[in-house]
């Protein structure tokens, strides 16, 4: 009887697989070591070639310090004038960041450096970009039309000697001299020869693109940010493949930024001075008229000094008259600004600053109005009034101008109220002045008018000088802390990160390939593949035989395959029941080619050399193979007995050469109806005779997954060996085995795994035959039977 129950057969191998999962994975990886070496080599080679021929990117950084009204910042030397209201609105580091990032500033920088022109030298694999120091010439573009550069234009420069060069554009060639103006389809060029170590005859490709494209590219590569919340320093960084060009661009950008800021301040100061000058002319005329009237009055009335009463009244009322005159001056300035704004000739001009009593709302609107006017002027340098951006600025300026006029009206009303209050206080003195003699009263009126005009004149003179001084004090808005400097090594591509990624890819990709391969594999590879589908026990493992069509146990008895068949013979002793007559072992499989005939022959031989009398039956009546393996010619076989052509089984058997106790029963002639022959009573008679004459009867039957012969013969078998072949038998075919096992259609099933490959590691999952490997106890030289 069987030594173990089906449950005990399944629990043990499953536990064994779980214990050695890691070992199987490691062994599986080791078995495919060449795949990892291949992908590692490929990944590292690709990384090297990428680093060799990719364009490196360098980071260039600069730092500037700007004035910030809240954070402080560098002293510009002009803060002594802050109380005069002459320097515009309050500065902010955040505002300066936006100015540094503006398209206008980058556009002026690109235009100044001609960065829309690039130069390339042909290499063996790729083009190398050149810049100023590496060029044999200096190029200046003159009168290039942007509209003609819808696509980048390419020219080829080739030096001839120190005086001449050749330019190729499309299919045309032209030879010209250095310093001459060269006419090209989209503009003019001037080449100046420079002293350089570069070979002057090497062709250089010149690519001219639109300035707006170059501006957009450099704006994307530029980053501007405030260093911290408590400081007013600004960091500028630019990424570029040519560090010299990036350094030049950042330094030029800062220089143009300072220049534009100074220019804007000077324009506002000039506008203020011009406004004051126009008012001074008018006030001077009025003051002169009043002084002449006083002089004439004194002469005609011979009046030199006021009386003591008039002098006292003048002294007591002087303070009120002074405040009243100052208020009149402010109202006059407001009226002048209103007239200035309402005059259509001043539409495109900035508003004079610093002339009105400080009002936060008005100052903010004036600052914004002047900024819009300056931005409009800058845009008009490169475009026309019909440009949508200019038209949008015009709308903003018009709206803001209306708001400023309305705000001035409010300020004027407030001043008029203050003036009226002062006037009421001064009226009390007027009644007293009326008592003064007429000549003195008239003189007092003249003196008051003189005081008002004189105050306005002095006020305007003071403001003009203050504005002139502030203009002279205008210096750069930003102080350079660190000039533009490139890092010594490129930040992209990152060499260490790239090689690390290549190393990981060289390990991960083959691991994924093997994992996917294992998922897609539908054939048996490991013992776990078997135990996961069926509960039938595995009773034997047979390694790959270098000579599968011969008797291994006879020709090479010390070969590992022979040892594994001996182990199978031992396991069969535990499976087969104890009987007095012969025990029948049936060997089948799922399909042809899994090695059941090889196993039948060698198992029968192993039983025979163990001292047992064995009958080997070639019961594959459809495609017999055993007789071919043994090289025997069969005249009368099993079919002869089944059709009762003969009833003497001794006439059917042949002794296998070299094994006296092994008798072979061939299939004989191939019948047209094998299943019907097997399903007769003669089959029962045959097995009764064989059991009484032999210790073991080994039956080689057709695959059970193909034909029904094995099921018909299973009733005569004491044990059924089901052969599966590694990397050959499909996993889904084991479902048939499980069905046969559960429904007990085959008696006492045991699985034999055949053709296990010799591998380093754990290719099958538990070694090569439970410890027997090639050369375990020494290996005899392989000999082939002839």
Buried (B, 14 or more C-beta within 10 A) or exposed (E): EBEEEBEEBBBEBBEBBEEBEEBBBEBBBBBBEEBBEEBBEBBBEBBEEEBEEBEBBBBBBBBBBBBBBEBEBBEBEBEEBEEBBBBBBBBBBEBBBEBBBBEBBBBBBBBEBBBBBBBBBEEEEEEEBBBBEBBBBEBEBEEBEEEBBEEEBBBBBBBEEEEEBBBBBEEEEEEBEBEEEBEBEBBEBBBEBBEEEBEBEEEBBBBBBBBBEBBBBBBEBBEBEBBEEEBBBBBBBBBBBBBBBBBBBBBBBBBBBBEBBBEBBBBBBBBBBEBBEEBBEEBBEBBEEBBEBBEEBBEEEEBEEBEEBBEEBBEEBBEBBBBBBBBBBBBBBBEBBBEBBEEEEBEEBBBBBBBBBEBEEBBEBBBBBBBBBBBBBBBBEBEEEEEEEBEEBBEBBEEBBEBBEEBBEEBBEBBBEBBEEBBEEBEEBEEBBEEBEEBBBBBBEBBBBBBBBBBBBEBBBEBBEBBBBBBEBBEBBBBBBEEBBBEEEBEBBEEEEBBEBBBEBBBEBBBEEBEEEEEEEEBBBBBBBBBEBBBBBBBBBBBBBEBBBBBBBBBBBEBBBBBBBBBBBEBBEEBBEEEEEBBBBBBBBBBBEBBBBBBBBBBBBBBBBBEBBBBBBBBBBBEBBBBEBBEBEBEBBBBBBBBEEBEEBEEBBBEBBEBEBBBBBBBBBEBEEBBEBBBEEBBEBBBEBBBEBBBBBBBBBBBBBBBEBBBBBBEBBBBBBBBBBBEBBBBEBBEBBBEBBEEEBBBBBBBBBBBBEEBEBBBBBBBBBEEBBEEEEEEEEEEEBE
